[in-house]
Amino acid sequence: VRLAPSSHCTKPGMPSVMILAATGHRPPRFGYSSQALAAGRRLARAYLTQPAHRPALAISGMAQGWDTAFALACLDLDVPLVCALPFAGQAARWPASDRRAHHDILRKAARIEVVSPGGYAVEKYQARNKWMVDHCDRLVAWWDGSPGGTANCLAYARRVQRSYDNLFLASPVQVMEIPDVS
């Protein structure tokens, strides 16, 4: 999968091919449980199955929480997935079960993009966020309005006039009640 900076499919005369990127909270804001991940996955699938939101290509930043739920939903629906890693070894300090899930997604991805060379440095997360925004036509977020990486990503998206949908629901119970469409 060759990925150039976004052509912004909403411009007149451009093909109706959309690249969709996801940004959102990690645990604890997203939740730690397998039920929270499953609910997020169902939410992402429900969003992605709407014709107006079905991308030709999707980008996930591959963090725990929303990014992982979105990536899994893309794989469920056979949407080609680009995994944008902030640095090599992103999951090295995660719990074993999360590392296994992360590596399984990477194996199934159409492409893996390691945005910054070397190991961990906090600024590499925002470099990854900017890369995703610069290479997508639209974002889908799971953001509760709090400051942090998701807020920074969406602020950059607004600066470069990239639109986004925020799928955050005020109550985790509401997320848990989304019906399974598989």
C-alpha angles and dihedrals in degrees: 000000000000112000123193126176109291120282090206100238092211093075115106113266095018121123116261094247114132129199110200124195128193130218128172152124129313126209131325092034092041094039134255101237131098086237091060091050091047091049091050090048090053090048091051092047091050089052095044094049092061106099093230090056101041105117129205087219135011132205125207125186087213098226119146116272121022095010091056094044090051093047091051091049090052091052090047089056097041093245108156107250131210113198109210107199119193090215139344112282095028092155098041095112098038123109113278094251091053091047090052092050091046093052091045090055091047090053090054097043122112089223141001118212117192100199101193129031122237130024136306122336121150094232090061090074091062091044087055091048091052091048090053093048092046091052100045138071096213140002133223113208139189099201129154094198095258124133119261141080096327091050090049091050093050092045089056090047090054091048091056092040097248113152125222142186117225111212096183113136117201095232126052086211089064090054091049091054096059105120120244108249097188 
